[in-house]
Amino acid sequence: MITAMHRTTSIHIAEPRPVSDRIAITSLLALLTFSPCESFIPFYVYGIRYGWMGFALLTSILSVATVAGMVVFTWLTLAGMRRINLGLLEKYELGLMGVLLCAVGVLIILFET
């Protein structure tokens, strides 16, 4: 017959120290600023119905787009932003973003039906 001895240990967990509002707000702002994937959480939540394959597809698209964006913006910076005339883009930036968001909405409606 095998017997086992159990030793009871008590673990004392210290209460966390309260954090100031400034530190909490700064850390949340840093999380949202330095996390490029934060804005894609709704797409992941929406894609739950497609299972692991949908998750893998979304992740691969996000990965490729992130790396491509980093490469393009680094290249633009190295090429010199002053040489590229972005005045027209800056002038119509809000309208362009609105059109792109509407296009995403239309694509979701088309692919959902």
Contact map, one row per residue, 1 for C-alpha under 8 A:
11100000000000000000000000000000000000000000000000000000000000000000000000000000000000000000000000000000000000000
11110000000000000000000000000000000000000000000000000000000000000000000000000000000000000000000000000000000000000
11111000000000000000000000000000000000000000000000000000000000000000000000000000000000000000000000000000000000000
01111100000000000000000000000000000000000000000000000000000000000000000000000000000000000000000000000000000000000
00111110000000000000000000000000000000000000000000000000000000000000000000000000000000000000000000000000000000000
00011111000000000000000000000000000000000000000000000000000000000000000000000000000000000000000000000000000000000
00001111100000000000000000000000000000000000000000000000000000000000000000000000000000000000000000000000000000000
00000111110000000000000000000000000000000000000000000000000000000000000000000000000000000000000000000000000000000
00000011111000000000000000000000000000000000000000000000000000000000000000000000000000000000000000000000000000000
00000001111100000000000000000000000000000000000000000000000000000000000000000000000000000000000000000000000000000
00000000111110000000000000000000000000000000000000000000000000000000000000000000000000000000000000000000000000000
00000000011111000000000000000000000000000000000000000000000000000000000000000000000000000000000000000000000000000
00000000001111100000000000000000000000000000000000000000000000000000000000000000000000000000000000000000000000000
00000000000111110000000000000000000000000000000000000000000000000000000000000000000000000000000000000000000000000
00000000000011111000000000000000000000000000000000000000000000000000000000000000000000000000000000000000000000000
00000000000001111100000000000000000000000000000000000000000000000000000000000000000000000000000000000000000000000
00000000000000111110000000000000000000000000000000000000000000000000000000000000000000000000000000000000000000000
00000000000000011111000000000000000000000000000000000000000000000000000000000000000000000000000000000000000000000
00000000000000001111101100000000000000000000000000000000000000000000000000000000000000000000000000000000000000000
00000000000000000111111100000000000000000000000000000000000000000000000000000000000000000000000000000000000000000
00000000000000000011111110000000000000000000000000000000000000000000000000000000000000000000000000000000000000000
00000000000000000001111111000000000000000000000000000000000000000000000000000000000000000000000000000000000000000
00000000000000000011111111100000000000000000000000000000000000000000000000000000000000000000000000000000000000000
00000000000000000011111111110000000000000000000000000000000000000000000000000000000000000000000000000000000000000
00000000000000000000111111111000000000000000000000000000000000000000000000000000000000000000000000000000000000000
00000000000000000000011111111100000000000000000000000000000000000000000000000000000000000000000000000000000000000
00000000000000000000001111111110000000000000000000000000000000000000000000000000000000000000000000000000000000000
00000000000000000000000111111111000000000000000000000000000000000000000000000000000000000000000000000000000000000
00000000000000000000000011111111100000000000000000000000000000000000000000000000000000000000000000000000000000000
00000000000000000000000001111111110000000000000000000000000000000000000000000000000000000000000000000000000000000
00000000000000000000000000111111111000000000000000000000000000000000000000000000000000000000000000000000000000000
00000000000000000000000000011111111101000000000000000000000000000000000000000000000000000000000000000000000000000
00000000000000000000000000001111111100000000000000000000000000000000000000000000000000000000000000000000000000000
00000000000000000000000000000111111100000000000000000000000000000000000000000000000000000000000000000000000000000
00000000000000000000000000000011111111000000000000000000000000000000000000000000000000000000000000000000000000000
00000000000000000000000000000001111111100000000000000000000000000000000000000000000000000000000000000000000000000
00000000000000000000000000000000001111111000000000000000000000000000000000000000000000000000000000000000000000000
00000000000000000000000000000001001111111000000000000000000000000000000000000000000000000000000000000000000000000
00000000000000000000000000000000000111111100000000000000000000000000000000000000000000000000000000000000000000000
00000000000000000000000000000000000011111111000000000000000000000000000000000000000000000000000000000000000000000
00000000000000000000000000000000000011111111100000000000000000000000000000000000000000000000000000000000000000000
00000000000000000000000000000000000000111111110000000000000000000000000000000000000000000000000000000000000000000
00000000000000000000000000000000000000011111111000000000000000000000000000000000000000000000000000000000000000000
00000000000000000000000000000000000000011111111100000010010000000000000000000000000000000000000000000000000000000
00000000000000000000000000000000000000001111111100000000000000000000000000000000000000000000000000000000000000000
00000000000000000000000000000000000000000111111110000000000000000000000000000000000000000000000000000000000000000
00000000000000000000000000000000000000000011111111100110000000000000000000000000000000000000000000000000000000000
00000000000000000000000000000000000000000001111111100110000000000000000000000000000000000000000000000000000000000
00000000000000000000000000000000000000000000011111100000000000000000000000000000000000000000000000000000000000000
00000000000000000000000000000000000000000000001111111110000000000000000000000000000000000000000000000000000000000
00000000000000000000000000000000000000000000001111111110000000000000000000000000000000000000000000000000000000000
00000000000000000000000000000000000000000000000001111111000000000000000000000000000000000000000000000000000000000
00000000000000000000000000000000000000000000000001111111100000000000000000000000000000000000000000000000000000000
00000000000000000000000000000000000000000000001101111111110000000000000000000000000000000000000000000000000000000
00000000000000000000000000000000000000000001001101111111111000000000000000000000000000000000000000000000000000000
00000000000000000000000000000000000000000000000000011111111100000000000000000000000000000000000000000000000000000
00000000000000000000000000000000000000000000000000001111111110000000000000000000000000000000000000000000000000000
00000000000000000000000000000000000000000001000000000111111111000000000000000000000000000000000000000000000000000
00000000000000000000000000000000000000000000000000000011111111100000000000000000000000000000000000000000000000000
00000000000000000000000000000000000000000000000000000001111111110000000000000000000000000000000000000000000000000
00000000000000000000000000000000000000000000000000000000111111111000000000000000000000000000000000000000000000000
00000000000000000000000000000000000000000000000000000000011111111100000000000000000000000000000000000000000000000
00000000000000000000000000000000000000000000000000000000001111111110000000000000000000000000000000000000000000000
00000000000000000000000000000000000000000000000000000000000111111111000000000000000000000000000000000000000000000
00000000000000000000000000000000000000000000000000000000000011111111100000000000000000000000000000000000000000000
00000000000000000000000000000000000000000000000000000000000001111111110000000000000000000000000000000000000000000
00000000000000000000000000000000000000000000000000000000000000111111111000000000000000000000000000000000000000000
00000000000000000000000000000000000000000000000000000000000000011111111100000000000000000000000000000000000000000
00000000000000000000000000000000000000000000000000000000000000001111111110000000000000000000000000000000000000000
00000000000000000000000000000000000000000000000000000000000000000111111111000000000000000000000000000000000000000
00000000000000000000000000000000000000000000000000000000000000000011111111100000000000000000000000000000000000000
00000000000000000000000000000000000000000000000000000000000000000001111111110000000000000000000000000000000000000
00000000000000000000000000000000000000000000000000000000000000000000111111111000000000000000000000000000000000000
00000000000000000000000000000000000000000000000000000000000000000000011111111100000000000000000000000000000000000
00000000000000000000000000000000000000000000000000000000000000000000001111111110000000000000000000000000000000000
00000000000000000000000000000000000000000000000000000000000000000000000111111111100000000000000000000000000000000
00000000000000000000000000000000000000000000000000000000000000000000000011111111100000000000000000000000000000000
00000000000000000000000000000000000000000000000000000000000000000000000001111111100000000000000000000000000000000
00000000000000000000000000000000000000000000000000000000000000000000000000111111101000000000000000000000000000000
00000000000000000000000000000000000000000000000000000000000000000000000000011111111100000000000000000000000000000
00000000000000000000000000000000000000000000000000000000000000000000000000011111111110000000000000000000000000000
00000000000000000000000000000000000000000000000000000000000000000000000000000001111110000000000000000000000000000
00000000000000000000000000000000000000000000000000000000000000000000000000000011111110000000000000000000000000000
00000000000000000000000000000000000000000000000000000000000000000000000000000001111111000000000000000000000000000
00000000000000000000000000000000000000000000000000000000000000000000000000000000111111110000000000000000000000000
00000000000000000000000000000000000000000000000000000000000000000000000000000000000111111100000000000000000000000
00000000000000000000000000000000000000000000000000000000000000000000000000000000000011111110000000000000000000000
00000000000000000000000000000000000000000000000000000000000000000000000000000000000011111111000000000000000000000
00000000000000000000000000000000000000000000000000000000000000000000000000000000000001111111100000000000000000000
00000000000000000000000000000000000000000000000000000000000000000000000000000000000001111111100000000000000000000
00000000000000000000000000000000000000000000000000000000000000000000000000000000000000111111100000000000000000000
00000000000000000000000000000000000000000000000000000000000000000000000000000000000000011111111100000000000000000
00000000000000000000000000000000000000000000000000000000000000000000000000000000000000001111111110000000000000000
00000000000000000000000000000000000000000000000000000000000000000000000000000000000000000001111111000000000000000
00000000000000000000000000000000000000000000000000000000000000000000000000000000000000000001111111100000000000000
00000000000000000000000000000000000000000000000000000000000000000000000000000000000000000001111111110000000000000
00000000000000000000000000000000000000000000000000000000000000000000000000000000000000000000111111111000000000000
00000000000000000000000000000000000000000000000000000000000000000000000000000000000000000000011111111100000000000
00000000000000000000000000000000000000000000000000000000000000000000000000000000000000000000001111111110000000000
00000000000000000000000000000000000000000000000000000000000000000000000000000000000000000000000111111111000000000
00000000000000000000000000000000000000000000000000000000000000000000000000000000000000000000000011111111100000000
00000000000000000000000000000000000000000000000000000000000000000000000000000000000000000000000001111111110000000
00000000000000000000000000000000000000000000000000000000000000000000000000000000000000000000000000111111111000000
00000000000000000000000000000000000000000000000000000000000000000000000000000000000000000000000000011111111100000
00000000000000000000000000000000000000000000000000000000000000000000000000000000000000000000000000001111111110000
00000000000000000000000000000000000000000000000000000000000000000000000000000000000000000000000000000111111111000
00000000000000000000000000000000000000000000000000000000000000000000000000000000000000000000000000000011111111100
00000000000000000000000000000000000000000000000000000000000000000000000000000000000000000000000000000001111111110
00000000000000000000000000000000000000000000000000000000000000000000000000000000000000000000000000000000111111111
00000000000000000000000000000000000000000000000000000000000000000000000000000000000000000000000000000000011111111
00000000000000000000000000000000000000000000000000000000000000000000000000000000000000000000000000000000001111111
00000000000000000000000000000000000000000000000000000000000000000000000000000000000000000000000000000000000111111
00000000000000000000000000000000000000000000000000000000000000000000000000000000000000000000000000000000000011111
